[in-house]
Amino acid sequence: MGNKLEEGLRKGLLAGLGLAVLTKEKAQQLALVKKGEASGENVAEVTGEILDKARKGKKLVESRIEEAIRNVIEKVGVPTRQEFENLKKSINELKKKK
């Protein structure tokens, strides 16, 4: 349950923030505008830089969002998967004793 909630929140926050990695085509367009030139080497270099920065930024935001979600889940008191499994096991053992 926690994983689905966590994943849903993460996807929602990322979508809400509009944090999609730039496509190669968009990065090339940005590079052309930024540099004001259409040299293949320059476009490739700037495109690589833009994509690299976008990926690093996305990873940083994702890790911070995931950390925030874990903190909220912990504060709310949602049991971990292991705690839930242990509880199910205990319930099943009690049922067997009846």
N, C-alpha and C positions, 0 to 999 in steps of 0.2 A: 504494500500500500504506500509506504513512504517513498519508494523509488518512483512510482507513477506520479505521485503528487510532486515530488522534487523535479522530475523531468518535465511535467506540465508547467510548473512555475518557471522553470528555467527557459523553456521554449517561449512561453508567453512574454517573459521579460525581455528576452533577446529580440523577439518580433516587435515588441513595443518600442524598443530602443532603436530598431532599424539597423541592427548590426549584422549586415550580411557582408561577407568578403567580396570585395570588388571583383568583377569578372575581368578577364584579361582584356577584353575589348574596351570596357569602360576605363580601365587603367591606362590603356594606350591612348585613348582620347584625352584623358587628363594630362598625360605626359606631353602630347602634342601641344595642347593649349599652354601648359606650364612652360615648356621650353621654347615654344614658338618656332619649332623646326621639325622636320619630318625625317631626320636622319635615322636609319634603321638601328644603328648602335645606340644612339641616345634614347630612342623610344624603348628599346629592349631593356636598357639599364634602368631608366626611370620607372618603367613598368614593373620591373623586378623589385625595386625599392618600395614602390607603392603597395604592391601585393604583400611584400614581407611585413611592412608596417601594419597593414590591415589584418594580417593573420595574427601578429603579435598582440595587437590591440584586442582582437576578438578573444584570444586565449585569456588575456588578462581579465577582461570583463566577465567571461564565462566563469573563471575561477573565483572571482569575487562574488558573483551571483550565487554560485554553488555554495560557497562558504556562508553567505547570508541566509540561504535557504536552510542549510544544516543547522545554523544557530536558531532560526525561527522554529524549526521542527523540534529541536531539543527543548527550547523554552516552552513550547506548547505541550510537550510531553508525549509526542508520538513515539511509540515503541519502535526500536530497531527491528529489522527482520529477524535477527537472532533472538531477541527478547520475545517476539511474537511466536517464533517456533518453539521456544522453551515453554511458553505459556500453553500452547496447543498440546505439547507433550505431557505437561502436568495435568491438563484437563482429561486427556485420554487415559492416563494412569488412574485418575480418580474414578472415571467411568468404569474401568475394569474392576475396581475394588467393590463396586456396588453389587 
